[in-house]
Amino acid sequence: MKILITGANSYVGTHVGDWLMKAGHHVDTIDMMGDAWKTVDFSPYDTLFHVAGIAHVDAKKSMRDLYYRVNCDLAYEVAQKAKAAHVAQFIFMSSMIVYQESQSLKPLIIQTQTSPKPNGFYGDSKLQAENQLAGLDDDTFTICILRPPMIYGPEQTRGNFPRLMALARRIPVFPKWNNQRSMLYIDNLSEFVRQAVERQLRGTYFPQNAQLANTLHLVQYFAQAYHHPLWVTPLFNPLLRLCSPWIKPINKLFATYYYDPCMSVYEFEYAVVSLEDSLKRMMEQ
C-alpha cells in the first residue's frame, strides 16, 4: 500500500515510516511548513497518516491560537484535500490529553465510558480536530483516530521521558511515591499503525504498552543502569501533596493516569516490545 506521512523528519513520522517500509509498504513524507504541501497530489495514496502538529511541550498562553491553527485547522484542511483526492483512509494522531492533563495528584483512570474533558488548549485543539474530522467519515473515506499516551523511544531528544532519564542520573534522592501510568513505546505504536493501515481501521483507538509503568520504578531502573546512587524515601511525600496544585511537573511525574488496559486490547497484537525490554533498548542507544 502507498502511505503519505505528514510531518517530515518528525520523531513519530520517521520511525513509523521506517517500520511500514520494512513491512513492504511504499511510504512518502511531506513537510507541512508553509503552503508547498497544498500543491502535492494526494491521489496516489491509500492512507494518509497525519502526524504534523505542535507537541505538548511547555505550551505557552501566547501560542494558543497557533495550537488551534496547526493541531485543528490544518488537520481538517489536510483531511479535506485527502478526501477530495479519493484517499481511502486518514489516520489522525490525537492524544490521551483530550481527557485532561494531570493538574493534581488525584488519580485518573480512563475507562470506556469516560468522556473527554480537556483542561488545556493542547488537548482541546486535538479534540476539536477529532470532532471536525468525524464529519468527513463516510463509506469512501475512513477516519481513524489514535489517542496515545506518552510516546517514547531511542534517539528521542524532546519530551518528558528523556527528561526522566536525565533526572535519574543526576539527583541523589527521590520520593518513594508509587503511581501507574500509560505509556507507548515507539515500536508498539509503529506496529499499531501498520495494523491500522492494513486493516483499514475506522474509529477511535487507545494503543498503549501491555504493562503500566511506575515513575518510581523507572527512575530506580535508570539510576541503577547508570550506576548512580539514589536514596528513595517517603519523607518528601507530604511536600508533594502540598506543592502539587502550584508546581505542574509534580503532577506529570507522580499522578496516576492511565487507560483501563481492557480499552487497549484488540483482535490483533501490536505490543511487540515489553516495558522491560523497551527500557533495555533505551539504555542501548
N, C-alpha and C positions, 0 to 999 in steps of 0.2 A: 504494500500500500504506500501511497505518497502522502507524507505529512509535512505540514508547514508549521514551524515554531516561531512565534513572535518573541522578540527579546533576544537579539543576537548577543552572544557572549555572557548571558546571564548564567548564574550557577546552576539553577534547576534546568534551564533550557539546554545547556551544554551537556549535562550528564544524562538527561532523559534522551536527548538526541542521539548520543553515542550508544545508549542501551538499545534504542529502536533500530539503529543501523546494524548493530550486531545481531539483531533478530531477523535481519533481512529486509527491512523496510527502507524506502528512499526518504531521506529527511533533508529539508532545506530550512534555513533560519533567515529571519528578516529583522532588520534594525527598525525600531519604531520611533526613533528620534527624528523629529522633523516630519515632513509630509511625503517623502520619497516612497513610502510604503503604499501610498494611495495609487500609484501607477503600476504596481505589481499585479500580474494576472494570477488570481487565486484558482482559476478553473481547473488546473491540472491536479489539484489535491483532493484527497478523500477526507482528510481530517485536518483541522487547524487547532493547534494546541496553543492557547493564549496564556503566555507566561508574563508578558510585559506588564509592568506596574511598579508603583512605588512601594518598597518594602516597609514593614513595620519596624522601623529603627528610629527611635527618638523623634517621633512625629512632633513637629512644632506647630503651634496655632497659626503662624504666618503661612504655613504650607497647606492649610485646609482646602482652599479652592483647587490647588494643584492636585491634591489627592483625589478629589471628585472628578476632575477632568481626565486624569490618567487612569485611575482604577475603575471608574464607572463609565464616563462618556466615551473614552477611547475604546474600551472593551465592546461597548454596544455598537459603535461605528464599525469596528473590525468585523463583528459578527454579521452586521447587515451586509457588508461587502462580500463576506464569505457565502452568505445565503443567496445573494444575487448571482454569485458565480457558480452556484449549484454544488458547493462543498457539502458533503453529506453530514459531517459531524463537527461540532465546535466544543472543545474541552476548555473549561474556564478554571483557572487556579484562583479559588477563593481562599478562605481561611477559617480556622476554628474560632478566630476572634470575632466572627459575626455574632457569636453568642454573647460574648463580652470579654474584656481582658481583666485580669485579676487586679483589683484595687483594694483588696483586703486579704487577710489570711483565712477568710471564710471559704470552706471547700465548695467547689462547683463540680458536680458530676453531671455531665451532659448525657441525657437519655433520649430515646426516640421521640418522646413527647415534648422535649424541651424546645421552646420557641426562641429564635434568635432575638436578642435584645442588646445590640451593640451599645457600648458606653463610651465610644470614641469615634472620631471621624474616619480612622482607618477601617475599622470593622463596618461602619455604616456605609462607606463608599463601596466596599465589597458586596454588602447585602443589597444595596440599590442596584448594582450591576447585575447581580443574580436575578432580581425581580424584573429588570428590563429584558434580560436575555430569555427569561421564561416565555415572554410574549412572542418570541421568534420560533419557538419549538413547534414543529408540525410533522406531518408524515414524510416530508422531504428533507427536513433539517433537524438533526438531533442535537439537543443541548445536554451536555454532561458537566455537572458542577462537582469540583473537588474541594472539600473543606479540610485540608490537612492541619495537624498541629505543627509544632516547631519541627522544621526540617534541618537535618544536619548531615555532615559527611566530610570525607577527606578533602583537603585543599580549600576548605571554606575559610574565608578571611573575615567575613562580617557576620553579625548576628550574636545571639545570646550563648550559643554553645561554644564557640571559640573563646568567648569571654570567660565562660565557666572553666574551661581547660586552663586558661592562663591564670585564673584565680587559684586553682588547685596547686599550682607550683610556686605561689608567692606567699600566701597567707600562713601564719603559724597556728591559727586557731579557727575553729568553725563550729557553729551552733549544732547541737545534737537535736535536730528537728526533722522528723520524718514526714514525707509527703508522697503523693503519687501524681505523675504527670504523663500525659500522652505525648509521644514523640514519634518521628518518622525518619528512618534512615533513607538516604538518597537512593540507594539501590532498590529499596522496597517501594518507594514512590515510582521509580522508573518502571519496575515490573507492573505496578498497578496501571500506569498509563499504557503500557503495552497491551495489557488485557482489555483496557477500555477501548483502545483503537481496534483491536482485532475482533472484539465482541460488539463494537459499535454501541457501547453503553449509553443509556439515557437516564437522567435523573440526578439526584444528589448523593454523594458518597463521602465516607468518612475514613479514609485509609490511615492506619497507624501501625506501629510495631506490634508484634504479638505480645510483648511484655511491657507493662507500665514501668516507668522509671522513677527513681527516688533521688532527689537532688543530693542528699547527704551521701548516698552510696556512690553517686557519680564522682563527687569531689574526693571521697576516700579512694576510689579506684585510681583516679588520675594522680593524686598525691603519692600513692604507693608506686605507681608506674614511673613517676618522675624521681622516686627515691627522696621525696620531700617530707620531712617530719611534720605531722599535723595532729594537733590536740583537739579532740572533739568533746564538747561539754554542753550540758543543758543550762549552764549558768546564764547564757545570753537570751534564752527563750522569752523571759518576761519583757526584755528590751525589744525583741522583735515584735511582740504583740503591741507594745506601747507605740512604736515608731511606724508600724505598717501603714496607718492612714496617711502619713505625710511623706514617706520615702518609698516611691514606687518600685525600685529594684528589689526591695524586700519581698514584695508580693510576687514578682516574676520568678524569684528564686525559690520561695518556700511555700507558696499556696498550693493546695491540692486542686488540680484542674485537669480533668481527663474525660474522654469518651467512655461510656459504658462499653466494654470490649465486645459485647454482642452486636453493637452497631457496625462494627468494622469487619464482620465475618461475612464472606460472600461465597458463591459457588465455585470460586477459583482461589488458588493460593497465590499470594503476592508477597508475603513477608518472608522473603528468601534469605534474609540475614537476621539472626537473633540479636537481641540487645547486647548480649555479652560479646558476640563476635564483632558487632559494629564498633564497640569500644576498642577492641583489639586493633581493628583496622584504622581507627583514628590515631592510635599510637604509632602506627607504621608509616604514616605519611611523612 
